[in-house]
Amino acid sequence: MRSNTLPLAILLTAVVIAPQYLQSQKTPTADQQDKYLYLEDNSSPRALAWVKDHDERTAKVFEADPHFAPFVADALKIAEDPSRLPVPEQHGSSVYNLWHDAQHLHGILRKTSFADYLNPEPHWQTVIDYDALSKQDKTSWVAKDMNCMYPGDRLCLVTLSAGGEDAHTIREFDLKTGTFVSNGFVLPHSKQDVAWRDGDTLYVARDWGPGTMTTSGYPFVVKMWRRGTPLDSAKEVFRGQQSDIEAGASSLNDAQGDSLIVFQRAIDFFAKEVEVLTTAGPKRLMIPGKSQISGLLAGHMLLAIDEDWTPAGQTKTFRQGSLLSMNLKDALADPAHLKPTVVFEPTSQEFMVKLATGGDGTAFTRNHLLLTTLDHVQGRAYVYTPSSAGWTRKALPVPQNMSVDLTDASTTDDSFFLTITGFLTPSSVFVGDAAAMTLKLAHSDPIHFDALNEVVEQLDAVSTDGTKIPYFIIHSKSIRYDGTNPTLLTAYGGFQASSTPTYLGYAGKLWLEHGGVYVLANIRGGGEFGPAWHEAGLKTHRQIIYDDFAAAAKNLIARKITSSKHLGIVGGSNGGLLMGVEMTQHPDLWGAIVIQVPLLDMLRFEQIAAGASWVGEYGSVSIPEQRIFLAGISPYNQLKPGVRYPTPLIFTTTKDDRVGPQHARKFAAKMEEFGDPFYYDEIIEGGHGAGANLAQEARTRAEMYVYLTRELMKP
């Protein structure tokens, strides 16, 4: 399974965009030259009429396909399977689970005891019925998360999203009584960030009125709000800048009684400035900009760093990708002069897990730290224990060739939950004991497809600068190496998010069982090989990410696994940008392209939805050399008449207030102008995802595989 080592020297090599991709001076750059600006008006009658027309055209084609009805039925059966995995969330002695099925489209929050959860069929009790709440409020609520006051067993702030938007409403809920708190905290619709100070006090960052939201559309003013007082009476305690991405507060605790209030301004998507609340008031914590406080344990503050760091007054430099520990009392006494010690340091192959949400793979029980890593994209899990002599580490007995995710942990004891999954192995939740170093199977997803004849390999492609790019390939054991296998290649390649093995429920049933091959490429831009793997493709170095993906495709063709005629690609969000770039840079390399909730107009991305928040990843058109680069890779601007492009399937949602549907609309409209065929599907709800409920998600998945079957399984 292993491929050769990836030397750090190669990972850190600067990459310059190839000249053939630079934009000429003739490319339109002014807004007045963009004839499709009207499609950026998200809910205008003219824009929605365009959407409705193109939705209907696409639906007419796919719904007439003989695969459509059975694919939708199969996808819905997977989505609504009553025996699927109930993902646990611990609060006190109870285990909670957010559940959706055919009778609960909006979902229910339900609970059972810890002991009962371990039974094959737990006895669940409904806590919140989101369908009933939606009916009562005449709003299509999508359940998001709960922010519970430590220790998390009573007062919680429940997040409600109308149709899946990032902007949301917050209401206070009492887990003990199972009711929303009468005259409790209520925060109306906004993009907002909230933290508990105590049972009667919140720190709130939200839209407080003109001049309180960043250019990215997020709050940068934090106020302290006391129970029983009007929201507009809240007092300002921290302020970022309008040019920041956002600012907010967080509250950290450990089981030994230590606490920490943190104020943070995100200067860009990766760099932050942090203040901590001391007895003398807020003080700047002198940690690297590219770092984050992971949590507290037994008087220790844990810090994950994504850049090399030499603390003030010290000579030792700590390596990027390390997890460090500091004495909390010392840090609060002198936050300018910190004295960290190493808990985890990366190797050339093993790195801390970085989550798509921006978090790291850490969790805390009462007495232990849990850490997940990737060892050449293979999941590992460890238990760390602090002592007067330092930190000790023991490896948990997880299976090989799997992804390992920390699902939840209890701070009242040393229990925790791990989720383990693989491409052909249904996801399973294991209950663990960090003190006893044990793991026991609690629940597993059902088997959704026949995997007996399938095999997983990890292979390498060589990119344009000589770097080896690993990829996973899942195929039939009886595969024929004649270039005719219908193959679906995917990747993400951005924001240091790691792409790892996960159970191929939909893809297994609707693709592998029908003779397809599935490929996941670990291209640069992600976090599979640490911060340097991500940084190699930042801003004007981004072309190497697209070269990595094309190299994986060419390697598949060179091995005669597939051919351009039978090779399809799929990606969403930043991966949707990847798809658009690959379509315009290599139109002859693909037989099908699925572009989901994408960025595509890279000259205007900063002015659409939350686009301004991503200049740390992509660069900015306000900087001349970065504008030239962005114009050179921008799919919307690089579409050209007279080029034979694959017929793409473009998917988005009207209520996506993160990336926005504007990119997808404009890209499709320009294709239409040039007389190029495409399929377009924009659903109303779903936010930055595949749908607001299981039925919508199932239809979206089925539609994609109908399209891929039509395009790639032709003789």
Summary of the structure (lengths in Angstrom):
residues: 715
radius of gyration: 25.0
end to end distance: 32.3
largest distance: 73.8
contacts: 2507
relative contact order: 0.12
helix: 24%
strand: 33%
